[in-house]
Amino acid sequence: MAVRRRKLRSGTVLLGGMGVLAATLTACGSEPDRRCVDPKTHKVLPDYKCDDDSAGRYYYGGHVSSGKVTDGSFDKSAVDRGGFGSGSGSGGG
């Protein structure tokens, strides 16, 4: 019985470590999220609407709620992705 517990613990530690690694890699990404958006309504559009110079423009960062984006920018350089050690966020100064 004790052997089974040890295997379970090591498996749990392994899975937990993989989760932390995945979160770290995601948070430290250098590119902000990019979405094709209608500049007038801020509704998310299919990517091809931005690729062929039609109605859409790329919007960086932000959050999607009810099909609309907020808290981001059409200017990629204005969006700071943050992540570990960036100083931004609830724990940063």
N, C-alpha and C positions, 0 to 999 in steps of 0.2 A: 504494500500500500504506500509506503514512504517513497518508493521509486517512482510510482505513478505521479505523486505530488511534485516531485522534483522535475519530471519531464513537463508537467503542466506549467510549472513556474518558469522554466527556461523557455518554453514556447510562448508564454505570455510576455516575457521580457523581450524576446525576439520580435514579436508582433508590435509591442509598444515602441521598441527602438526603430522599427521600420516606419511607424507612423510619425515619430518625431523627425526622422530623416526626410520623409516626404513633405512635412510641413515646413521644414527649414528650406528645402530646395524651392518650394513654391513661394515662400515669403521673400526669398533673396533673389527672385527673378528680376532681370534688369528691364524687361519690357512691361509696360502697363497693359491692362486689358484693352482690346480694340474692338469696337462695334460699329457697324454701319448704321447711321442714324439720320432721320429727316431733321435738318437744322431748324425748321420752323416749329414742328410739333414735338421733337425729341423722341419720336417713336422709333423703335429698333426696326431696321429693314434688313432684307437679305443682302449678303455681301456683294452680289452682282450689281446691286443698285449703286454701290460706291465705285466698283471697278470700271464701269462704262461711262463715267462722267455724267451720270444722270442726277436724280434728285438727292441722293445721299452724300453724306460726308462722314469720315471716320471720327469717332468720339472715343477718347481715351480715359480709362479709369472709370470711376463712378459705380453706381449701383442701378440695377434694373428692377423696377416695380411696376406691375400692370402694363408691361410692354414699353415703358418709357425709362429713359436714363436720367440720373441726377448726380450731382456731386463729382463731376468729371470736367473735361474740357475738350474742345475741338483742337486745341493746341497741345501736341504731344509733349513738348518741353515744359509745359506748365504742370504736368502731373508727376508727383513724386510717389513712387511705388512704396517706399518705406521698407520694412523688414527688420530683421534682427540687427541691432547696432546702428540703426539709422538715426536714432534720436527722436523720431516721430512716433506718434501713438500715445496710448494712455500712460505708459511708463516713462516716456522720454521727456527731455527738458527743453 
